[in-house]
């Protein structure tokens, strides 16, 4: 997310001195990627980003022992 924010800031800064066409074609894709990543975090089992809940597994094992 930080890389996307930096990329957006660079695009906005670049477009203030150059042609705005680049900003109008690239910036929507960068913003869409940010929204995709935020939505993907909300669905941890079915998303692209998968994180193993190691702390919950350890807790479950300690409760059974």
CHARMM internal coordinates of N, CA and C (Angstrom, degrees):
IC EDIT
DIST 1 N 1 CA 1.4438
DIST 1 CA 1 C 1.5229
ANGL 1 N 1 CA 1 C 109.74
DIST 1 C 2 N 1.3324
ANGL 1 CA 1 C 2 N 116.64
DIHE 1 N 1 CA 1 C 2 N -36.79
DIST 2 N 2 CA 1.4649
ANGL 1 C 2 N 2 CA 119.61
DIHE 1 CA 1 C 2 N 2 CA 178.98
DIST 2 CA 2 C 1.5243
ANGL 2 N 2 CA 2 C 110.38
DIHE 1 C 2 N 2 CA 2 C -65.96
DIST 2 C 3 N 1.3301
ANGL 2 CA 2 C 3 N 116.81
DIHE 2 N 2 CA 2 C 3 N -38.92
DIST 3 N 3 CA 1.4619
ANGL 2 C 3 N 3 CA 120.08
DIHE 2 CA 2 C 3 N 3 CA 178.59
DIST 3 CA 3 C 1.5216
ANGL 3 N 3 CA 3 C 110.51
DIHE 2 C 3 N 3 CA 3 C -64.49
DIST 3 C 4 N 1.3236
ANGL 3 CA 3 C 4 N 117.02
DIHE 3 N 3 CA 3 C 4 N -39.14
DIST 4 N 4 CA 1.4581
ANGL 3 C 4 N 4 CA 120.06
DIHE 3 CA 3 C 4 N 4 CA 177.49
DIST 4 CA 4 C 1.5227
ANGL 4 N 4 CA 4 C 111.54
DIHE 3 C 4 N 4 CA 4 C -65.31
DIST 4 C 5 N 1.3274
ANGL 4 CA 4 C 5 N 116.75
DIHE 4 N 4 CA 4 C 5 N -38.63
DIST 5 N 5 CA 1.4663
ANGL 4 C 5 N 5 CA 119.94
DIHE 4 CA 4 C 5 N 5 CA 178.04
DIST 5 CA 5 C 1.5252
ANGL 5 N 5 CA 5 C 110.81
DIHE 4 C 5 N 5 CA 5 C -65.39
DIST 5 C 6 N 1.3139
ANGL 5 CA 5 C 6 N 116.84
DIHE 5 N 5 CA 5 C 6 N -41.09
DIST 6 N 6 CA 1.4646
ANGL 5 C 6 N 6 CA 120.31
DIHE 5 CA 5 C 6 N 6 CA 178.13
DIST 6 CA 6 C 1.5295
ANGL 6 N 6 CA 6 C 110.36
DIHE 5 C 6 N 6 CA 6 C -65.29
DIST 6 C 7 N 1.3319
ANGL 6 CA 6 C 7 N 116.29
DIHE 6 N 6 CA 6 C 7 N -41.61
DIST 7 N 7 CA 1.4602
ANGL 6 C 7 N 7 CA 120.55
DIHE 6 CA 6 C 7 N 7 CA 178.55
DIST 7 CA 7 C 1.5306
ANGL 7 N 7 CA 7 C 111.42
DIHE 6 C 7 N 7 CA 7 C -61.60
DIST 7 C 8 N 1.3134
ANGL 7 CA 7 C 8 N 116.96
DIHE 7 N 7 CA 7 C 8 N -43.78
DIST 8 N 8 CA 1.4682
ANGL 7 C 8 N 8 CA 120.46
DIHE 7 CA 7 C 8 N 8 CA 178.33
DIST 8 CA 8 C 1.5235
ANGL 8 N 8 CA 8 C 110.86
DIHE 7 C 8 N 8 CA 8 C -63.55
DIST 8 C 9 N 1.3197
ANGL 8 CA 8 C 9 N 116.89
DIHE 8 N 8 CA 8 C 9 N -41.66
DIST 9 N 9 CA 1.4647
ANGL 8 C 9 N 9 CA 120.23
DIHE 8 CA 8 C 9 N 9 CA 179.32
DIST 9 CA 9 C 1.5239
ANGL 9 N 9 CA 9 C 110.64
DIHE 8 C 9 N 9 CA 9 C -63.89
DIST 9 C 10 N 1.3220
ANGL 9 CA 9 C 10 N 117.09
DIHE 9 N 9 CA 9 C 10 N -41.22
DIST 10 N 10 CA 1.4623
ANGL 9 C 10 N 10 CA 120.06
DIHE 9 CA 9 C 10 N 10 CA 177.77
DIST 10 CA 10 C 1.5272
ANGL 10 N 10 CA 10 C 111.53
DIHE 9 C 10 N 10 CA 10 C -64.64
DIST 10 C 11 N 1.3306
ANGL 10 CA 10 C 11 N 116.91
DIHE 10 N 10 CA 10 C 11 N -40.40
DIST 11 N 11 CA 1.4612
ANGL 10 C 11 N 11 CA 119.70
DIHE 10 CA 10 C 11 N 11 CA 179.00
DIST 11 CA 11 C 1.5147
ANGL 11 N 11 CA 11 C 111.90
DIHE 10 C 11 N 11 CA 11 C -64.98
DIST 11 C 12 N 1.3193
ANGL 11 CA 11 C 12 N 117.19
DIHE 11 N 11 CA 11 C 12 N -41.61
DIST 12 N 12 CA 1.4598
ANGL 11 C 12 N 12 CA 120.46
DIHE 11 CA 11 C 12 N 12 CA 179.57
DIST 12 CA 12 C 1.5323
ANGL 12 N 12 CA 12 C 110.20
DIHE 11 C 12 N 12 CA 12 C -67.01
DIST 12 C 13 N 1.3351
ANGL 12 CA 12 C 13 N 116.87
DIHE 12 N 12 CA 12 C 13 N -42.11
DIST 13 N 13 CA 1.4579
ANGL 12 C 13 N 13 CA 120.10
DIHE 12 CA 12 C 13 N 13 CA 177.73
DIST 13 CA 13 C 1.5138
ANGL 13 N 13 CA 13 C 112.27
DIHE 12 C 13 N 13 CA 13 C -65.90
DIST 13 C 14 N 1.3182
ANGL 13 CA 13 C 14 N 116.97
DIHE 13 N 13 CA 13 C 14 N -39.57
DIST 14 N 14 CA 1.4608
ANGL 13 C 14 N 14 CA 121.35
DIHE 13 CA 13 C 14 N 14 CA 178.89
DIST 14 CA 14 C 1.5174
ANGL 14 N 14 CA 14 C 110.97
DIHE 13 C 14 N 14 CA 14 C -66.00
DIST 14 C 15 N 1.3229
ANGL 14 CA 14 C 15 N 117.07
DIHE 14 N 14 CA 14 C 15 N -40.08
DIST 15 N 15 CA 1.4627
ANGL 14 C 15 N 15 CA 120.05
DIHE 14 CA 14 C 15 N 15 CA -177.21
DIST 15 CA 15 C 1.5207
ANGL 15 N 15 CA 15 C 112.30
DIHE 14 C 15 N 15 CA 15 C -72.30
DIST 15 C 16 N 1.3270
ANGL 15 CA 15 C 16 N 117.52
DIHE 15 N 15 CA 15 C 16 N -19.02
DIST 16 N 16 CA 1.4608
ANGL 15 C 16 N 16 CA 118.21
DIHE 15 CA 15 C 16 N 16 CA 178.69
DIST 16 CA 16 C 1.5236
ANGL 16 N 16 CA 16 C 111.28
DIHE 15 C 16 N 16 CA 16 C -72.69
DIST 16 C 17 N 1.3411
ANGL 16 CA 16 C 17 N 117.66
DIHE 16 N 16 CA 16 C 17 N -20.08
DIST 17 N 17 CA 1.4589
ANGL 16 C 17 N 17 CA 121.50
DIHE 16 CA 16 C 17 N 17 CA 179.44
DIST 17 CA 17 C 1.5237
ANGL 17 N 17 CA 17 C 112.81
DIHE 16 C 17 N 17 CA 17 C -111.54
DIST 17 C 18 N 1.3055
ANGL 17 CA 17 C 18 N 118.17
DIHE 17 N 17 CA 17 C 18 N -14.50
DIST 18 N 18 CA 1.4620
ANGL 17 C 18 N 18 CA 122.38
DIHE 17 CA 17 C 18 N 18 CA -175.76
DIST 18 CA 18 C 1.5266
ANGL 18 N 18 CA 18 C 110.25
DIHE 17 C 18 N 18 CA 18 C -122.71
DIST 18 C 19 N 1.2915
ANGL 18 CA 18 C 19 N 114.38
DIHE 18 N 18 CA 18 C 19 N -164.54
DIST 19 N 19 CA 1.4674
ANGL 18 C 19 N 19 CA 121.77
DIHE 18 CA 18 C 19 N 19 CA -179.66
DIST 19 CA 19 C 1.5267
ANGL 19 N 19 CA 19 C 109.27
DIHE 18 C 19 N 19 CA 19 C -69.03
DIST 19 C 20 N 1.3249
ANGL 19 CA 19 C 20 N 116.39
DIHE 19 N 19 CA 19 C 20 N 136.88
DIST 20 N 20 CA 1.4594
ANGL 19 C 20 N 20 CA 122.25
DIHE 19 CA 19 C 20 N 20 CA -177.51
DIST 20 CA 20 C 1.5252
ANGL 20 N 20 CA 20 C 111.36
DIHE 19 C 20 N 20 CA 20 C -77.20
DIST 20 C 21 N 1.3127
ANGL 20 CA 20 C 21 N 118.89
DIHE 20 N 20 CA 20 C 21 N -14.00
DIST 21 N 21 CA 1.4633
ANGL 20 C 21 N 21 CA 122.46
DIHE 20 CA 20 C 21 N 21 CA -177.82
DIST 21 CA 21 C 1.5142
ANGL 21 N 21 CA 21 C 113.28
DIHE 20 C 21 N 21 CA 21 C -58.27
DIST 21 C 22 N 1.3271
ANGL 21 CA 21 C 22 N 116.75
DIHE 21 N 21 CA 21 C 22 N -37.93
DIST 22 N 22 CA 1.4641
ANGL 21 C 22 N 22 CA 119.78
DIHE 21 CA 21 C 22 N 22 CA 178.54
DIST 22 CA 22 C 1.5166
ANGL 22 N 22 CA 22 C 110.85
DIHE 21 C 22 N 22 CA 22 C -63.21
DIST 22 C 23 N 1.3088
ANGL 22 CA 22 C 23 N 117.16
DIHE 22 N 22 CA 22 C 23 N -42.85
DIST 23 N 23 CA 1.4629
ANGL 22 C 23 N 23 CA 120.83
DIHE 22 CA 22 C 23 N 23 CA 179.49
DIST 23 CA 23 C 1.5173
ANGL 23 N 23 CA 23 C 111.26
DIHE 22 C 23 N 23 CA 23 C -63.56
DIST 23 C 24 N 1.3106
ANGL 23 CA 23 C 24 N 117.08
DIHE 23 N 23 CA 23 C 24 N -40.79
DIST 24 N 24 CA 1.4591
ANGL 23 C 24 N 24 CA 120.36
DIHE 23 CA 23 C 24 N 24 CA -177.27
DIST 24 CA 24 C 1.5219
ANGL 24 N 24 CA 24 C 112.71
DIHE 23 C 24 N 24 CA 24 C -70.70
DIST 24 C 25 N 1.3272
ANGL 24 CA 24 C 25 N 118.35
DIHE 24 N 24 CA 24 C 25 N -18.37
DIST 25 N 25 CA 1.4622
ANGL 24 C 25 N 25 CA 119.53
DIHE 24 CA 24 C 25 N 25 CA 178.95
DIST 25 CA 25 C 1.5189
ANGL 25 N 25 CA 25 C 112.84
DIHE 24 C 25 N 25 CA 25 C -99.74
DIST 25 C 26 N 1.3247
ANGL 25 CA 25 C 26 N 119.01
DIHE 25 N 25 CA 25 C 26 N -31.98
DIST 26 N 26 CA 1.4517
ANGL 25 C 26 N 26 CA 121.63
DIHE 25 CA 25 C 26 N 26 CA -174.43
DIST 26 CA 26 C 1.5273
ANGL 26 N 26 CA 26 C 112.16
DIHE 25 C 26 N 26 CA 26 C -94.66
DIST 26 C 27 N 1.3037
ANGL 26 CA 26 C 27 N 117.61
DIHE 26 N 26 CA 26 C 27 N -40.77
DIST 27 N 27 CA 1.4649
ANGL 26 C 27 N 27 CA 121.23
DIHE 26 CA 26 C 27 N 27 CA -175.13
DIST 27 CA 27 C 1.5268
ANGL 27 N 27 CA 27 C 113.60
DIHE 26 C 27 N 27 CA 27 C -58.13
DIST 27 C 28 N 1.3303
ANGL 27 CA 27 C 28 N 121.36
DIHE 27 N 27 CA 27 C 28 N -41.76
DIST 28 N 28 CA 1.4742
ANGL 27 C 28 N 28 CA 119.18
DIHE 27 CA 27 C 28 N 28 CA 177.10
DIST 28 CA 28 C 1.5326
ANGL 28 N 28 CA 28 C 113.48
DIHE 27 C 28 N 28 CA 28 C -60.66
DIST 28 C 29 N 1.3240
ANGL 28 CA 28 C 29 N 117.48
DIHE 28 N 28 CA 28 C 29 N -35.27
DIST 29 N 29 CA 1.4603
ANGL 28 C 29 N 29 CA 119.85
DIHE 28 CA 28 C 29 N 29 CA 177.31
DIST 29 CA 29 C 1.5201
ANGL 29 N 29 CA 29 C 111.54
DIHE 28 C 29 N 29 CA 29 C -68.48
DIST 29 C 30 N 1.3132
ANGL 29 CA 29 C 30 N 117.45
DIHE 29 N 29 CA 29 C 30 N -37.18
DIST 30 N 30 CA 1.4580
ANGL 29 C 30 N 30 CA 121.08
DIHE 29 CA 29 C 30 N 30 CA 178.64
DIST 30 CA 30 C 1.5253
ANGL 30 N 30 CA 30 C 110.17
DIHE 29 C 30 N 30 CA 30 C -67.48
DIST 30 C 31 N 1.3215
ANGL 30 CA 30 C 31 N 116.75
DIHE 30 N 30 CA 30 C 31 N -42.15
DIST 31 N 31 CA 1.4707
ANGL 30 C 31 N 31 CA 120.85
DIHE 30 CA 30 C 31 N 31 CA 178.80
DIST 31 CA 31 C 1.5312
ANGL 31 N 31 CA 31 C 110.16
DIHE 30 C 31 N 31 CA 31 C -67.32
DIST 31 C 32 N 1.3262
ANGL 31 CA 31 C 32 N 117.38
DIHE 31 N 31 CA 31 C 32 N -38.88
DIST 32 N 32 CA 1.4657
ANGL 31 C 32 N 32 CA 120.31
DIHE 31 CA 31 C 32 N 32 CA 177.20
DIST 32 CA 32 C 1.5212
ANGL 32 N 32 CA 32 C 111.26
DIHE 31 C 32 N 32 CA 32 C -64.14
DIST 32 C 33 N 1.3337
ANGL 32 CA 32 C 33 N 116.95
DIHE 32 N 32 CA 32 C 33 N -37.35
DIST 33 N 33 CA 1.4635
ANGL 32 C 33 N 33 CA 120.26
DIHE 32 CA 32 C 33 N 33 CA 176.35
DIST 33 CA 33 C 1.5175
ANGL 33 N 33 CA 33 C 110.80
DIHE 32 C 33 N 33 CA 33 C -63.88
DIST 33 C 34 N 1.3217
ANGL 33 CA 33 C 34 N 117.17
DIHE 33 N 33 CA 33 C 34 N -39.65
DIST 34 N 34 CA 1.4679
ANGL 33 C 34 N 34 CA 120.88
DIHE 33 CA 33 C 34 N 34 CA 178.27
DIST 34 CA 34 C 1.5264
ANGL 34 N 34 CA 34 C 110.62
DIHE 33 C 34 N 34 CA 34 C -63.71
DIST 34 C 35 N 1.3211
ANGL 34 CA 34 C 35 N 117.34
DIHE 34 N 34 CA 34 C 35 N -44.75
DIST 35 N 35 CA 1.4635
ANGL 34 C 35 N 35 CA 120.36
DIHE 34 CA 34 C 35 N 35 CA 178.20
DIST 35 CA 35 C 1.5228
ANGL 35 N 35 CA 35 C 111.05
DIHE 34 C 35 N 35 CA 35 C -64.15
DIST 35 C 36 N 1.3366
ANGL 35 CA 35 C 36 N 117.33
DIHE 35 N 35 CA 35 C 36 N -38.60
DIST 36 N 36 CA 1.4642
ANGL 35 C 36 N 36 CA 121.12
DIHE 35 CA 35 C 36 N 36 CA 177.71
DIST 36 CA 36 C 1.5226
ANGL 36 N 36 CA 36 C 110.86
DIHE 35 C 36 N 36 CA 36 C -61.30
DIST 36 C 37 N 1.3311
ANGL 36 CA 36 C 37 N 117.32
DIHE 36 N 36 CA 36 C 37 N -44.46
DIST 37 N 37 CA 1.4642
ANGL 36 C 37 N 37 CA 120.14
DIHE 36 CA 36 C 37 N 37 CA -179.48
DIST 37 CA 37 C 1.5242
ANGL 37 N 37 CA 37 C 111.56
DIHE 36 C 37 N 37 CA 37 C -66.23
DIST 37 C 38 N 1.3240
ANGL 37 CA 37 C 38 N 117.66
DIHE 37 N 37 CA 37 C 38 N -38.29
DIST 38 N 38 CA 1.4624
ANGL 37 C 38 N 38 CA 121.17
DIHE 37 CA 37 C 38 N 38 CA 178.01
DIST 38 CA 38 C 1.5320
ANGL 38 N 38 CA 38 C 109.97
DIHE 37 C 38 N 38 CA 38 C -65.27
DIST 38 C 39 N 1.3260
ANGL 38 CA 38 C 39 N 117.27
DIHE 38 N 38 CA 38 C 39 N -43.72
DIST 39 N 39 CA 1.4653
ANGL 38 C 39 N 39 CA 120.71
DIHE 38 CA 38 C 39 N 39 CA 178.49
DIST 39 CA 39 C 1.5214
ANGL 39 N 39 CA 39 C 111.40
DIHE 38 C 39 N 39 CA 39 C -67.21
DIST 39 C 40 N 1.3241
ANGL 39 CA 39 C 40 N 116.85
DIHE 39 N 39 CA 39 C 40 N -33.01
DIST 40 N 40 CA 1.4565
ANGL 39 C 40 N 40 CA 120.88
DIHE 39 CA 39 C 40 N 40 CA -179.51
DIST 40 CA 40 C 1.5243
ANGL 40 N 40 CA 40 C 111.50
DIHE 39 C 40 N 40 CA 40 C -69.75
DIST 40 C 41 N 1.2929
ANGL 40 CA 40 C 41 N 117.78
DIHE 40 N 40 CA 40 C 41 N -34.06
DIST 41 N 41 CA 1.4613
ANGL 40 C 41 N 41 CA 121.22
DIHE 40 CA 40 C 41 N 41 CA 177.44
DIST 41 CA 41 C 1.5275
ANGL 41 N 41 CA 41 C 110.20
DIHE 40 C 41 N 41 CA 41 C -64.93
DIST 41 C 42 N 1.3268
ANGL 41 CA 41 C 42 N 117.53
DIHE 41 N 41 CA 41 C 42 N -29.85
DIST 42 N 42 CA 1.4582
ANGL 41 C 42 N 42 CA 121.87
DIHE 41 CA 41 C 42 N 42 CA -177.73
DIST 42 CA 42 C 1.5239
ANGL 42 N 42 CA 42 C 111.88
DIHE 41 C 42 N 42 CA 42 C -71.09
DIST 42 C 43 N 1.3297
ANGL 42 CA 42 C 43 N 118.48
DIHE 42 N 42 CA 42 C 43 N -24.02
DIST 43 N 43 CA 1.4659
ANGL 42 C 43 N 43 CA 120.96
DIHE 42 CA 42 C 43 N 43 CA 179.32
DIST 43 CA 43 C 1.5224
ANGL 43 N 43 CA 43 C 109.27
DIHE 42 C 43 N 43 CA 43 C -118.51
DIST 43 C 44 N 1.3230
ANGL 43 CA 43 C 44 N 117.35
DIHE 43 N 43 CA 43 C 44 N 85.38
DIST 44 N 44 CA 1.4606
ANGL 43 C 44 N 44 CA 120.11
DIHE 43 CA 43 C 44 N 44 CA -171.98
DIST 44 CA 44 C 1.5295
ANGL 44 N 44 CA 44 C 114.80
DIHE 43 C 44 N 44 CA 44 C -70.31
DIST 44 C 45 N 1.3167
ANGL 44 CA 44 C 45 N 119.84
DIHE 44 N 44 CA 44 C 45 N -25.55
DIST 45 N 45 CA 1.4679
ANGL 44 C 45 N 45 CA 120.56
DIHE 44 CA 44 C 45 N 45 CA -176.75
DIST 45 CA 45 C 1.5132
ANGL 45 N 45 CA 45 C 112.66
DIHE 44 C 45 N 45 CA 45 C -87.18
DIST 45 C 46 N 1.3268
ANGL 45 CA 45 C 46 N 117.59
DIHE 45 N 45 CA 45 C 46 N -29.53
DIST 46 N 46 CA 1.4591
ANGL 45 C 46 N 46 CA 120.22
DIHE 45 CA 45 C 46 N 46 CA -175.44
DIST 46 CA 46 C 1.5160
ANGL 46 N 46 CA 46 C 113.20
DIHE 45 C 46 N 46 CA 46 C -108.68
DIST 46 C 47 N 1.3024
ANGL 46 CA 46 C 47 N 119.20
DIHE 46 N 46 CA 46 C 47 N 1.62
DIST 47 N 47 CA 1.4481
ANGL 46 C 47 N 47 CA 121.52
DIHE 46 CA 46 C 47 N 47 CA -174.10
DIST 47 CA 47 C 1.5137
ANGL 47 N 47 CA 47 C 114.29
DIHE 46 C 47 N 47 CA 47 C -87.01
DIST 47 C 48 N 1.3034
ANGL 47 CA 47 C 48 N 114.96
DIHE 47 N 47 CA 47 C 48 N -179.30
DIST 48 N 48 CA 1.4550
ANGL 47 C 48 N 48 CA 122.37
DIHE 47 CA 47 C 48 N 48 CA 178.21
DIST 48 CA 48 C 1.5239
ANGL 48 N 48 CA 48 C 109.69
DIHE 47 C 48 N 48 CA 48 C -76.78
DIST 48 C 49 N 1.3330
ANGL 48 CA 48 C 49 N 116.84
DIHE 48 N 48 CA 48 C 49 N -39.48
DIST 49 N 49 CA 1.4552
ANGL 48 C 49 N 49 CA 122.07
DIHE 48 CA 48 C 49 N 49 CA 178.33
DIST 49 CA 49 C 1.5248
ANGL 49 N 49 CA 49 C 107.55
DIHE 48 C 49 N 49 CA 49 C -87.30
DIST 49 C 50 N 1.3137
ANGL 49 CA 49 C 50 N 115.88
DIHE 49 N 49 CA 49 C 50 N 118.34
DIST 50 N 50 CA 1.4687
ANGL 49 C 50 N 50 CA 120.13
DIHE 49 CA 49 C 50 N 50 CA -179.38
DIST 50 CA 50 C 1.5173
ANGL 50 N 50 CA 50 C 108.98
DIHE 49 C 50 N 50 CA 50 C -119.83
DIST 50 C 51 N 1.3160
ANGL 50 CA 50 C 51 N 115.26
DIHE 50 N 50 CA 50 C 51 N 128.88
DIST 51 N 51 CA 1.4574
ANGL 50 C 51 N 51 CA 121.64
DIHE 50 CA 50 C 51 N 51 CA -178.80
DIST 51 CA 51 C 1.5205
ANGL 51 N 51 CA 51 C 107.92
DIHE 50 C 51 N 51 CA 51 C -122.15
DIST 51 C 52 N 1.3015
ANGL 51 CA 51 C 52 N 116.33
DIHE 51 N 51 CA 51 C 52 N 130.19
DIST 52 N 52 CA 1.4544
ANGL 51 C 52 N 52 CA 121.29
DIHE 51 CA 51 C 52 N 52 CA 178.19
DIST 52 CA 52 C 1.5302
ANGL 52 N 52 CA 52 C 108.74
DIHE 51 C 52 N 52 CA 52 C -79.48
DIST 52 C 53 N 1.3296
ANGL 52 CA 52 C 53 N 118.35
DIHE 52 N 52 CA 52 C 53 N 121.72
DIST 53 N 53 CA 1.4698
ANGL 52 C 53 N 53 CA 120.42
DIHE 52 CA 52 C 53 N 53 CA -178.88
DIST 53 CA 53 C 1.5345
ANGL 53 N 53 CA 53 C 111.25
DIHE 52 C 53 N 53 CA 53 C -77.37
DIST 53 C 54 N 1.3105
ANGL 53 CA 53 C 54 N 116.24
DIHE 53 N 53 CA 53 C 54 N 72.68
DIST 54 N 54 CA 1.4607
ANGL 53 C 54 N 54 CA 121.48
DIHE 53 CA 53 C 54 N 54 CA -174.11
DIST 54 CA 54 C 1.5264
ANGL 54 N 54 CA 54 C 112.12
DIHE 53 C 54 N 54 CA 54 C -62.09
DIST 54 C 55 N 1.3300
ANGL 54 CA 54 C 55 N 117.97
DIHE 54 N 54 CA 54 C 55 N -38.15
DIST 55 N 55 CA 1.4690
ANGL 54 C 55 N 55 CA 119.32
DIHE 54 CA 54 C 55 N 55 CA 179.67
DIST 55 CA 55 C 1.5251
ANGL 55 N 55 CA 55 C 112.08
DIHE 54 C 55 N 55 CA 55 C -65.63
DIST 55 C 56 N 1.3284
ANGL 55 CA 55 C 56 N 117.91
DIHE 55 N 55 CA 55 C 56 N -35.85
DIST 56 N 56 CA 1.4622
ANGL 55 C 56 N 56 CA 119.79
DIHE 55 CA 55 C 56 N 56 CA 178.02
DIST 56 CA 56 C 1.5327
ANGL 56 N 56 CA 56 C 111.03
DIHE 55 C 56 N 56 CA 56 C -73.25
DIST 56 C 57 N 1.3153
ANGL 56 CA 56 C 57 N 117.51
DIHE 56 N 56 CA 56 C 57 N -34.40
DIST 57 N 57 CA 1.4629
ANGL 56 C 57 N 57 CA 120.40
DIHE 56 CA 56 C 57 N 57 CA 175.83
DIST 57 CA 57 C 1.5222
ANGL 57 N 57 CA 57 C 110.89
DIHE 56 C 57 N 57 CA 57 C -64.35
DIST 57 C 58 N 1.3383
ANGL 57 CA 57 C 58 N 116.39
DIHE 57 N 57 CA 57 C 58 N -43.46
DIST 58 N 58 CA 1.4579
ANGL 57 C 58 N 58 CA 120.51
DIHE 57 CA 57 C 58 N 58 CA 178.10
DIST 58 CA 58 C 1.5266
ANGL 58 N 58 CA 58 C 111.44
DIHE 57 C 58 N 58 CA 58 C -63.13
DIST 58 C 59 N 1.3145
ANGL 58 CA 58 C 59 N 117.18
DIHE 58 N 58 CA 58 C 59 N -40.22
DIST 59 N 59 CA 1.4688
ANGL 58 C 59 N 59 CA 121.20
DIHE 58 CA 58 C 59 N 59 CA 178.26
DIST 59 CA 59 C 1.5107
ANGL 59 N 59 CA 59 C 110.70
DIHE 58 C 59 N 59 CA 59 C -64.45
DIST 59 C 60 N 1.3184
ANGL 59 CA 59 C 60 N 117.34
DIHE 59 N 59 CA 59 C 60 N -43.65
DIST 60 N 60 CA 1.4633
ANGL 59 C 60 N 60 CA 121.00
DIHE 59 CA 59 C 60 N 60 CA 178.79
DIST 60 CA 60 C 1.5263
ANGL 60 N 60 CA 60 C 111.45
DIHE 59 C 60 N 60 CA 60 C -61.82
DIST 60 C 61 N 1.3199
ANGL 60 CA 60 C 61 N 116.93
DIHE 60 N 60 CA 60 C 61 N -40.88
DIST 61 N 61 CA 1.4692
ANGL 60 C 61 N 61 CA 120.59
DIHE 60 CA 60 C 61 N 61 CA 179.29
DIST 61 CA 61 C 1.5183
ANGL 61 N 61 CA 61 C 111.48
DIHE 60 C 61 N 61 CA 61 C -68.82
DIST 61 C 62 N 1.3180
ANGL 61 CA 61 C 62 N 116.76
DIHE 61 N 61 CA 61 C 62 N -35.69
DIST 62 N 62 CA 1.4738
ANGL 61 C 62 N 62 CA 118.97
DIHE 61 CA 61 C 62 N 62 CA 179.83
DIST 62 CA 62 C 1.5237
ANGL 62 N 62 CA 62 C 111.31
DIHE 61 C 62 N 62 CA 62 C -72.31
DIST 62 C 63 N 1.3191
ANGL 62 CA 62 C 63 N 118.46
DIHE 62 N 62 CA 62 C 63 N -28.06
DIST 63 N 63 CA 1.4674
ANGL 62 C 63 N 63 CA 121.25
DIHE 62 CA 62 C 63 N 63 CA 178.46
DIST 63 CA 63 C 1.5199
ANGL 63 N 63 CA 63 C 111.25
DIHE 62 C 63 N 63 CA 63 C -75.48
DIST 63 C 64 N 1.3095
ANGL 63 CA 63 C 64 N 117.62
DIHE 63 N 63 CA 63 C 64 N -30.85
DIST 64 N 64 CA 1.4679
ANGL 63 C 64 N 64 CA 120.57
DIHE 63 CA 63 C 64 N 64 CA 179.79
DIST 64 CA 64 C 1.5150
ANGL 64 N 64 CA 64 C 112.68
DIHE 63 C 64 N 64 CA 64 C -78.05
DIST 64 C 65 N 1.3146
ANGL 64 CA 64 C 65 N 118.20
DIHE 64 N 64 CA 64 C 65 N -20.34
DIST 65 N 65 CA 1.4778
ANGL 64 C 65 N 65 CA 120.58
DIHE 64 CA 64 C 65 N 65 CA -178.47
DIST 65 CA 65 C 1.4853
ANGL 65 N 65 CA 65 C 112.24
DIHE 64 C 65 N 65 CA 65 C -86.08
END
COOR INIT
IC SEED 1 N 1 CA 1 C
IC BUILD
